[in-house]
Amino acid sequence: MNYPPFKSGTRVKASIRRAGKNDYTSEAIAVRALYDGHIRVGSEYHDSHGLCYGVKFEDGVVAFFDPEELEVQ
């Protein structure tokens, strides 16, 4: 099994409707909502408190999503 499940540079579609842990700050929740449904590139991952991915959007913003909130494109 590969870890993490997808590598940096993988195109993904963000969907917060597939709600993950939902323990993000109110600021992070607002940013995540702005990019719901957008397709971009996964740029990094963190796993110190459970796996999550940083997804970099065209405007340079990086928003974090749980694995179940991302669909590989």
N, C-alpha and C positions, 0 to 999 in steps of 0.2 A: 504494500500500500504506500503510495506517495504521500509525503507530508510536506507542506500543506496540500490539501486536495487540488488546488490549482496554483500555478506559479505566477510570479510577477509578470505583467505584460499580457495576461489573459483578458480577452474582451468579455465583459459581464454586463448583464442588465440588472439594475437595482430594483427591488420591489419590497418596500417596507410592509406591504400588505401580507407578506408571508411571515409576519412578526417573529423576530428572534427573542433574545433575552429581554429586550426593552428596558435595560437599566442605564440608558444613556442620559446625559444631562439635558435639560430643556433646550439649551443652545444647540447641542448636537442633534436632537430630535428635529428642530426647526430646519437645520441644514440638510439632514437626511430627507426630509419631506420635499425640499426643493428639487431634489434629484431623483425622486421616485419615478421609475419607468425609463430613465435614461440609460443608454448603453455607453460604457466607457471601459477603461483599462484598469485592472487591479494592479496597484502599484506596490503594496506592502501587506504584511500581515503581522498580527500580534497574538500571542497565546498565553500571556501571563495570568489572565483571568478568564480564560476561555477564548477560543479562536474567533478572531474578527479580521476583516480585510479593510485596508484603506483603498479607496477607489478614487483615482484622479480624474477630474472632469475637465472639459475643454477650457474652462475659465481659470484653471489652476487650483481650484478648491479640491481638497482631499476630504472625503466623508467616509466614515467607518460603518460597516455593515456586518451582520452575522452571516455565516455561510448559507443558512437557509433562506436568506433574503437576496441571494445572488444566483443568477442563472447564467451559465456559460453560454456565450454566443458563438 
